[in-house]
Amino acid sequence: MLQLLEGVGPATAGRVLEALEPDAGGLVDVLARWPTAHGALPAEARDPADAVVAALGAAVDEPAAGVRAEGLRDALAPLVEAHYPDGAMRLLDLDALVAAAGQSPDLARFVADLVLDPPASSSDLAGPGSLDEDWLVLSTVHSAKGLEWRSVHVLALYDGNFPSDLAAGDREAVEEERRLLYVALTRAQRDLHLYVPLRYYHRPRGVDDGHGYGKASRFLTDAVQSLCRRTDRTGLDVDRAGEVTAGRGSPRIEVSVDALFS
């Protein structure tokens, strides 16, 4: 952070860090030692640095991860915009991080999710598409938190995958799987496609049959399915028995995704 400040390079940042070092070992209390340490900064860098440290101080007693992240984002925004040519794009990344933090119940949970499934890159802003980029985003549900896309395709909605077979024996774990599916379904801005394969391929022992038969996820109750348009793999409308209903009239269905979990 120090090297984002105007006129601060590695040498100056090093002097500030030395001033923050405790006198006789132990943990560094940045907030307590900062009034002395910031004297090592050039005059034009002190006010913006003080603003970031003040945001850190305000976050100490704030339990909500989203509020913490938002305060730090606001303090860092002027530094990022001034230091990077693509500062505006980087701030959008911070906005996504703040949104993800806002969905976590506490800081520990947010950090754990981020460590377990960190984003591999920034989505940036889409420019003119080419054959090699900007056509499809593959994402886990955890990485999709706080993000949205015009169209979302959720794959493999069968029991054993949603909920995972590793979670099916524990009520609390099943409820967490339900919340994860809610996150997946609410990433869609306009179009949401749910895929329920009746047959899936696997080789648990390498010598047995290469496929198994699945059933729709227990989360896709009759009430949920009644809100969806059912099609077969060719795109034709079908009823619950799989019989093609094309030609009988398929009324347009408009529904809030939140209604699926009411």
N, C-alpha and C positions, 0 to 999 in steps of 0.2 A: 504493500500500500504506500509506503514512504516514497518509493521511486515513481509513483504517479504524480507526485507534487512538483510544481514548477521549481526548477533549479536544484532538484535533489537527484543525485546520482548514487552509485554504490558507496563511494567514500563518505558522503554526508549521511546516508542511511546507516552506515556502519557506526558513525559517531553517535547517532541517536540511540541505536541499539545498545552501545556500550554504556550510555548514560542510564539506560533502563535496567542494567544489570544490578542485582541486589548487592549490598555491601559485603555480606558474609554467606553467600550461597542461599539456597532455598528458592521458592517460587518467585517469579517476577510479578509484582503488583503494578501493572502498567498504569492503571488509573491514578494510583497514589504518587508514582514517580514521574508522571508525564509533565507536570508544570516545570520541573527542572530539565527534563530531557528535551522538550521542544525548543529550548534556547539554542540547541545545536542546529536548528533549521534556519534557512534564510528567511528574512522577514516576510516575503510574499507567500511563503509556504505555511506560515504558522496558523493563520485563521482556518484554512480548509482542513489542516491536520487536526486542529482543536475540534472542529465540527465532527469528524469521524470518531475521535476519542470520546466526545460527549455522547454520540449515538451508542457507542459501546457501553458507556456508563448507564445510559437509560435502559439498555437491554438486560442489564444484570438482574433487575428485579421483575422483569416482564416474563410471565410464564408461557405466553402464547408464541409459538415459533413464527407464525405469520407476521405478528406485530414486530417481533425482533428483526426479521428479515426486511420488512418494509422500511423500518427506521434506518437500517444500515444501507439499504439501497438508495434512499434519499440522500444520505450523507456522501455516498460514493459517486453519485450520478455526475456532479460537476467535474470531479477528477477524471472520470472515465471519458466524458465528452471532450474535455480539454486535451487529454493525453493521446487518444487513439483517433485516427482518421475515420474509422468505422464505429465511433463511439455510440451512435444511435442504435446500431445493430446490437452492440454488446449490452446496451441497456434493456433491449427487448429480452435478451437471455436472462438478465437479472429479474425482469418482470415475471418470466416463466418460473424462475426459482422461488420468487415470493409467493406466487400462486400455489405452487406445490407445497411450500411450507405452511400456507394457510389451511391446507387440508389435513395436516397432521395434528394429532391431539397435543403433542408436546415436542420439545426440541430433540429429546433422545430418540423418539420414534422417527422423526424426520431424518436425522443424521443416519440412523440405522438403515432406512430405506435407500438413502442416497449412496451409502457405502456398498450395500448389497447389490444395487442395480443402478450404477451411475450412468448418466447420459454419455454417449460416445462422441457426440458432436452437437453443434448448434444447427437448428433448422434454418436460421437466417431468413431473409425474405426471398421468396421465389422470384426469379427472373424469367426470361424466355426459356421454355423447356427445350431440352435436347434429348437425344436417344439415350444418353448416359446419366441423366440426373433429373431430379424434380418430378418423378412420375409416381413413385411409390415409397412410402415410409413404413418400414417394418419396426414394430415396437412391442415390448412386453407391456403388460398392464401397469406395472410399477413405474416404468419410464414414461408412461403416457399421462401420469398425474399432472394436472394443471395445464395440459395442452388440449387443443381442439383441431379437428380436421373437417373439411366439408363432407367427406364420405368416410365411413369407418366400417371395416369388415372384421367381425369377431369370429375366430375360427374354433372348431372343435368343441362345441357346446354340448358335450355328452358327460354323463356321470363317470367319474374317474379322472376327468380333466377339469371340469367345473361342477362340483367341487373336486379338488384333487383327491385321489384315493388315499393319499397320505394324511388327509385332514378329515376324512369321512367318519372316523371313529370318535371325534371330539366335537361337542355341540358348539363350543366357542370358536373352534377352528373353522367349522362349517359356516358360522355367521361371518367370520372374517373373509371367507371365500365369497360369500354373498356380497359383501361390501366391495370386494375387488371387481366382481362382475358389474356392479353398479358403476364403478369408475370407468370400466371399459365401455359400457353402453352410453354413458353421458359425455363421451369425447366427440360425438357426432354433432355437426352443426345442421346438416340437412338430411343426409341419407345414412341409414343404419342397416347393415346386412348381418344376419346371424346364421351361422352354418352348423347344422346338426348332422354329422355323418352317421349313417346307419352301419357302416362297415369301415373299419380302420385297420391298418396294417401294422404288425409288430412281430418280432421274433425273440420272445423271452428266453428260449433255450436253443435257438438256431436250427432245430431239426423238426419242429412241429409246424402246424399250419400257419401260414403267413398273415392271417387276418383274424379279427374278432368282430363281434356284433355289439354295438352300443345302443344305449337308450338316451333320449333327450335329457339334458340336465334337469335335476329336480327343481332348479330355480325357474325353469321355463314351464310354469304351471299352466293349467287350462286358461286361467284369466289372462296371463301374459300372452299366451299364444293367440288368444282371441283378438289381441290388438295388432297382430302381425299379418302380413300378407304371406301366405305359404306358396312356395313354388318348388318344382322339382329341379334337377340339375340342368335342365334345358331352358329353364325360365318360365315354363308353363305353370299357371295357377293349379294347385291341387287342394283337395280337402284333407282331413285328418287321416283318412285311410290311404292317401297317396293317389287317389283317383283324379285325373285331369278334369278341371272344371272350366277350362277356357271356353268361351262362347256363352256361358251362363250369365255373364256380366260380373265384373269385379269392381265393386264400388271403391272409390278413393277413401283411404283411411288416414286421418290426421290425428295424431296423439302426442301428448307430451311424454318424453322419456321418463320423467319423474313418476308418471302414473303407473309405470311397470312395477314400482316398488312401494306403492301406497298401501 
